[in-house]
Amino acid sequence: MKIVKFVAFIFLLFPSLVFAATGKYCNQKGATYDIHIFAYTFKEENGQKRMARGLTDLFKRFQTGDRIKLYVHNPSGYSVPIDQCVPGCAEQGFIGGLFDSSCSAQVAKKDRVAFDQAYAKSALSTLNKKGEPYDIFLAIQNLSDVYRGQKNPGTVVAAISMVPDGINPTNRAEFTTFYVTKVPNLKLTSDFPPLLVIGGSGSKEVYEFWEDVFEKTKKVKFNMKEFN
């Protein structure tokens, strides 16, 4: 597939690596990112390319000490392959470095390489290569379930298509039919944190569809914005 070549140009694939939560490298003033990857909701090559570009752009924003928690979702649940702060030693200058050896630049460099590899591998681990069906509402509910009872998770980013399976994202008639058949009995009961979306189609029809969905459910607050 062309998407595999495209993504390979961006990321190098390495064996799966898992980072446990740790205070090492953390900076209290650093940003906090919760990143959710729903790669299986992207069937079309163009959508997969948008997702890859978006995750690459997000990766470029990471600074040493930022806290990264990455969730990789599949139709039956999720895993957390990364939960740590971005490796690297704080800038101290020559004199400061003589008195503080708590951070080894050599070790930090190796840890950063391993972190980068884990991020790249995770970004592609559930890519929908076979065009398998998915339930976009179940994906959204799974995202909500992560934050049940939690507050202030930081910046929440989701690589998710936001397009129901089999729907043309620019065809209003298809959305209308899907809405009439699926939404009246839909139950989404949890609140969401403000959400930045990566890889969504960005079409007017998609955003209007979700506005209608969450207006119908009423109990759900869903602040969805495109990541840029």
Helices and strands as residue ranges (DSSP letters): H 2-10, E 32-37, G 39-41, H 45-61, E 67-74, E 77-85, H 93-99, H 105-124, H 136-146, E 155-159, H 172-182, E 195-198, H 204-217, E 224-226
